[in-house]
Amino acid sequence: MRRWVFRLTLLGALLLAAIAAASQAERWLFYPFDPRHVAPAQAGLSGVTETRLDTPDGKSLIVWSAPAQAGQPVILYFHGNAGNLAVRAGRFQHFLDRGYGLIAPAYRGSSGSSGTPSEATLTADARLIYDRMKPPGPVVVYGESLGTAVAISLVAGLDRKPAGLLLEAPFTSIKALARAHYPALADYADKLQNKWPSRARAGQLSLPLFILHGTQDELIPHKMGKAIYKAAPGPRKTFYSVKGGGHTDLWRSTTLPRIWRFIDGL
């Protein structure tokens, strides 16, 4: 079902772009966030604090955070385009159980954050949050699906790189996704305002990198994760293929130890 919803979403955006009506449509097609506000405690998370961060353009972002235990890193987490922060509570609890700190911003239009999402605003918000972070230990950036594009866009523009970057099911660009699902309409993707050229930006990922991608991902082809991996110049990088994995089932008993080893080894 998720596969067909995604394809119809992408098809809708491309067709609307073709008739020059994509500006408004892109926002609800590519960013179908759940706007409902759920506090960390309501999501079952203790020790996680919610704050609001005001942006220079007058918007307000929800940010969940928790301090790291001594000697442990802080995970800066960028979520995907489905659901809200609350549906990631289980993942966040895994981080906390290992003593990692957490900073998880909600995109504009998600989880109680105000404003309108776009490639420009999500990137600017990510940079604002990163610049405001003052953790005593290292920062590790984690991007999931759409969040991989946000994470790559952020890290590519930084002089002060984080300690490491994890990407879960990254895509190379919106146009490449269009070409993969609807080849005949791929050229219309050039008319979209949101392009997310992650493969082109990957050339700036000169830091430790870990990518995981399901071999049976029907939303974002496995080869796109490979392309990001090949484009990244960092001397320490790992690509892990999750055999039989789809798009949303990659956190498995065989996968998590590899994620923890990467983080703990930074």
Secondary structure, 3 states (H helix, E strand, C coil): CHHHHHHHHHHHHHHHHHCCCHHHHHHHHHCCCCCCCCCCCCCCCCCCEEEEEECCCCCEEEEEEECCCCCCCEEEEECCCCCCHHHHHHHHHHHHHCCCEEEEECCCCCCCCCCCCCHHHHHHHHHHHHHHCCCCCCEEEEEECHHHHHHHHHHHCCCCCCCEEEEECCCCCHHHHHHHHCHHHHHHHHHCCCCCCHHHHHHHCCCCEEEEEECCCCCCCHHHHHHHHHHCCCCCEEEEEECCCCCCCCCCCCCHHHHHHHHHCC
